Amino acid sequence: MKTHHFLTALSAPSLFKSGNAWRFPSPAKLNLFLYINNKRANGYHELQTLFQFLDYGDWLEISLRDDDEIQLTPNIPNLPIEQNLIYRAAKALQQQTGCKLGANIHLDKVLPMGGGIGGGSSNAATTLVALNYLWRTQLSSDELAEIGVKLGADVPIFIHGNASIAEGVGEIFHDCEPAEKWYLVLKPNISISTAAVFSHPDLPRNTPKRTVEQLLNDEYTNDCEKVVRNSYPEVEETLSWLLKYAPSRLTGTGACVFAEFDDEQSARNVFDMKPEGISGFVVKGCNRSPLHQWIEKFPDSFF
C-alpha cells in the first residue's frame, strides 16, 4: 500500500513503479527559523532561514510519451494548466534542453495549499529532478535550480536536497545538520498568501544578519509569526494550544505550525488530543531530501 511517509517505502521496490508509471516523492519542508534582514529596492526581501525536509508529502506518478505533450491529472479547479507549477516545470525543462519527449503526470496530493510547507514548490522541483532523470537530459543540480528559481523562491532548496541555511533572497545555501526531531504539524482551516505576509506593514525587515554558527546556536524563531498570529485568529488559537505541550512556532509564512519532540510517541500523544477541525500529521525531520534518497536507490532495471 502506498504511504505518504517515504523512507519506510524505500525497501519496497514495488513502490518505484506501477504499470508504466514511475513514482517519485514530493516531500514537505519546514523553516526551522526565518529572519528578514532587509527589503531590496526591487521588492525582494533578504532573509536567513533554515530548511529541513520532512519524511511526508505528495507523490508524482510519471509515464513517458513519444510526443512532446505534457498531460496532468487530476484537474485542479480554477487553475489553468499553463499556470500549474508542474506543467511549467516540465515545459521549462523541455525548452532548456530541447527534449522532444513528453510525459503524463499524476499528482497524488496530500500537502495543504497555503500551509508554508512547500507543497507547490516541492511538486515543481520533483518534476524537474524526475524528468531530468527519466528523459536523460543530464542537467546538473545547479542548472535545474536556475530553472526552478524562476518558478518559485523555494524550488531550488528542494532541488538542492540537503538541509541548509538559505541567505540572500533564498539562493545562497550553507549545508548543515540540525537535529532530526519528530514534529507534530498542524494546519488550521485557512490558507495564507505569502505575498500578503511579506507586504504587511508590521513585518520586521531589519533583523541583524548572523553567522551560520550564531544562527544554529541561538534560539530559533520566525519573524513572520507575530504578524500572522495577529492577522489570522485561527493560527493564534492553534499555536497557543500547541505551545502548552512543546516548543512550537510558525513555518514559513504559515498557515502551518509545528511542535518539536524528541520521540515519535510523544508527538502522537499530543496529536491525539488536537482540537477538532484542525488537520495535521506526525513526521520525522530529515536532513537529506527523501526525493534524493529515492533517486539514489532507483532500480537501473527500469531502463
C-alpha positions in Angstrom: 0.0 0.0 0.0 1.3 3.4 -0.9 2.3 5.6 2.0 2.9 9.3 2.3 5.8 8.6 4.6 8.6 7.9 2.1 11.6 6.5 3.8 9.8 3.4 5.1 8.9 2.7 1.5 12.5 2.6 0.2 12.8 -1.1 0.8 9.6 -1.9 -1.2 10.7 -2.0 -4.9 7.0 -2.2 -6.0 6.6 1.4 -4.9 9.1 2.7 -7.5 6.8 1.8 -10.4 3.1 1.0 -11.1 2.4 -0.3 -14.6 4.1 2.2 -17.0 4.3 4.9 -14.4 7.3 5.7 -12.2 6.7 7.2 -8.7 8.6 10.0 -7.1 8.3 11.6 -3.7 7.5 15.3 -3.3 8.3 16.0 0.3 7.3 18.9 2.6 9.8 21.1 4.4 9.8 23.2 7.5 11.5 26.6 8.1 13.1 25.9 11.5 13.8 29.6 11.7 13.1 32.6 9.4 14.7 36.1 9.8 14.1 39.0 7.4 17.2 41.2 7.2 16.3 43.8 4.6 14.0 44.7 1.7 15.7 45.5 -1.6 14.7 48.3 -3.9 13.2 45.7 -6.3 10.8 44.5 -3.6 12.6 41.2 -2.8 13.4 40.5 0.9 16.8 39.4 2.1 16.5 36.6 4.7 18.2 33.9 6.6 16.2 30.7 7.0 16.9 27.1 7.9 15.2 24.5 5.7 14.8 20.9 6.8 12.8 18.2 4.9 10.0 16.0 6.1 9.5 12.3 5.6 6.0 13.1 4.3 4.4 14.6 1.2 2.8 14.1 -2.2 3.6 11.6 -4.9 4.1 12.2 -8.6 3.4 9.3 -10.9 5.1 9.8 -14.3 4.8 7.9 -17.6 6.7 8.9 -20.7 5.2 10.0 -24.0 6.8 9.8 -27.5 5.4 13.2 -28.4 6.2 16.4 -26.5 2.8 16.8 -24.8 2.6 17.3 -21.0 -0.7 15.9 -19.6 -1.6 16.4 -16.0 -4.2 14.7 -13.7 -6.3 15.5 -11.8 -7.5 18.8 -13.0 -7.3 21.5 -10.3 -10.4 23.7 -10.2 -9.7 27.4 -11.1 -6.1 26.7 -12.1 -5.4 26.7 -15.8 -2.8 24.1 -16.8 -0.5 26.8 -18.1 -0.3 28.2 -14.5 0.3 24.8 -12.8 3.9 24.7 -11.5 4.2 21.0 -12.5 3.3 21.9 -16.1 5.5 25.0 -16.1 8.5 23.0 -14.7 8.1 20.3 -17.4 7.8 22.8 -20.3 10.8 24.8 -18.9 12.9 21.6 -18.9 11.9 20.8 -22.5 12.7 24.4 -23.6 16.1 24.4 -21.8 17.2 21.0 -23.2 15.4 20.7 -26.5 14.0 17.3 -25.3 11.3 16.0 -27.7 9.7 13.6 -25.2 6.6 14.3 -23.1 5.0 12.9 -20.0 1.7 12.0 -18.4 2.0 13.2 -14.8 -0.5 12.3 -12.0 -0.3 14.2 -8.7 -1.4 12.3 -5.6 -1.9 15.4 -3.4 -1.9 15.4 0.4 0.1 18.5 1.3 -2.2 21.6 2.0 -2.0 24.6 -0.1 -1.1 27.9 1.6 0.4 26.0 4.5 4.0 27.2 4.3 5.4 23.7 4.0 6.4 24.0 0.3 3.8 21.8 -1.5 3.8 23.6 -4.8 7.5 24.3 -4.8 8.2 20.7 -4.0 6.0 19.5 -6.8 7.8 21.7 -9.3 11.2 20.5 -8.0 10.3 16.8 -8.1 9.0 17.3 -11.7 12.4 18.8 -12.7 14.5 16.2 -10.9 12.4 13.3 -12.0 12.1 14.3 -15.7 15.8 15.2 -15.9 16.3 11.6 -14.8 13.7 9.9 -17.0 14.3 12.0 -20.1 18.1 11.6 -19.6 18.6 15.3 -20.1 21.6 15.3 -17.7 21.4 18.8 -16.4 23.3 19.4 -13.1 21.5 20.4 -9.9 22.7 24.0 -10.4 21.3 24.1 -13.9 18.0 22.7 -12.6 17.9 25.2 -9.8 18.4 28.0 -12.3 15.2 26.8 -14.0 13.5 26.3 -10.6 14.1 29.7 -9.1 12.0 31.2 -12.0 9.1 29.1 -10.8 9.3 29.9 -7.1 11.8 31.0 -4.5 11.6 27.7 -2.6 12.1 25.4 -5.6 15.9 25.5 -5.5 16.1 24.1 -2.0 14.1 21.0 -3.0 16.4 20.5 -5.9 19.5 21.0 -3.7 18.3 18.3 -1.4 20.3 19.0 1.8 19.2 20.7 4.9 20.6 24.2 4.6 20.6 27.7 5.8 19.5 29.9 2.9 20.6 33.5 2.6 20.1 36.4 0.2 16.7 36.1 -1.4 17.0 32.3 -0.8 19.6 31.4 -3.4 22.7 31.0 -1.2 22.9 27.7 0.7 25.0 26.6 3.6 24.5 22.9 4.2 24.1 21.9 7.9 23.0 19.1 10.1 20.2 20.3 12.5 18.8 17.7 14.9 16.3 15.4 13.1 13.5 15.8 15.5 10.0 14.4 15.4 7.4 17.0 14.6 3.7 17.5 15.0 2.5 19.7 12.1 -1.0 21.3 12.4 -2.9 23.4 9.9 -5.9 25.4 10.8 -8.6 25.6 8.2 -7.3 28.6 6.4 -4.8 29.4 3.5 -2.3 32.2 3.8 -0.9 34.2 0.9 2.9 34.6 1.2 2.7 37.8 -0.7 0.2 39.2 1.8 2.5 38.5 4.7 5.6 39.9 3.0 3.8 43.1 2.1 2.3 43.6 5.6 3.4 47.0 7.1 4.2 45.5 10.5 6.5 42.8 9.2 10.0 43.1 10.8 12.5 43.8 8.0 15.7 44.7 9.8 16.8 41.7 11.8 20.6 41.8 12.0 22.4 39.1 10.0 24.2 36.5 11.9 26.9 34.0 11.2 25.9 30.4 10.4 27.3 29.3 13.8 25.3 32.0 15.6 22.1 31.1 13.7 22.4 27.4 14.7 23.2 28.1 18.3 20.7 30.9 19.0 17.0 30.1 19.9 15.1 29.5 16.7 12.2 32.0 15.9 10.3 33.2 12.9 10.0 37.0 12.1 6.6 36.3 10.3 5.0 34.7 13.3 3.7 37.8 15.2 2.1 39.3 12.0 0.5 36.0 11.1 -0.8 35.4 14.7 -2.3 38.9 14.8 -3.8 38.7 11.4 -5.2 35.1 11.5 -7.1 34.2 14.7 -7.1 30.5 13.6 -3.3 30.4 13.7 -3.2 32.2 17.0 -5.6 29.7 18.6 -3.8 26.7 17.1 -0.3 27.8 18.1 -1.4 28.9 21.6 -2.8 25.4 22.1 0.3 23.7 20.8 2.7 25.7 22.9 1.1 24.2 26.0 2.8 20.9 25.1 6.1 21.6 23.4 8.3 24.3 21.8 6.3 25.4 18.8 6.3 28.0 16.0 5.1 29.0 12.6 6.8 27.6 9.5 7.4 30.0 6.6 4.5 32.4 6.3 2.1 29.8 7.6 -0.6 28.7 7.9 1.0 25.5 9.3 2.5 25.5 12.8 4.7 22.8 14.3 5.9 21.5 17.6 9.1 19.5 18.1 9.6 16.4 20.1 12.5 14.0 20.9 10.5 10.9 20.1 7.5 9.8 17.9 5.3 8.6 20.7 5.3 12.0 22.5 4.3 13.7 19.3 1.5 11.2 18.7 0.2 11.7 22.2 -0.3 15.4 21.6 -1.7 14.7 18.1 -4.4 12.5 19.6 -5.6 15.5 21.6 -5.7 18.1 18.8 -8.8 20.3 18.6 -11.5 19.3 16.0 -11.4 21.0 12.7 -7.6 21.1 12.5 -5.7 18.8 10.2 -2.2 17.6 10.8 0.4 14.8 10.9 3.3 13.4 12.8 6.6 13.2 10.9 10.4 12.8 11.3 12.6 15.6 10.0 15.4 14.6 7.6 18.5 16.4 6.5 18.7 14.6 3.2 15.6 15.0 1.0 13.5 11.8 0.6 13.4 12.6 -3.2 17.2 12.4 -3.4 17.3 9.3 -1.3 14.7 7.8 -3.6 16.6 8.7 -6.8 19.8 7.2 -5.4 18.0 3.9 -4.9 16.1 3.9 -8.2 16.4 0.5 -9.8 18.6 0.6 -13.0 16.5 -2.4 -14.3 13.7 0.1 -15.2 15.8 1.3 -18.2 
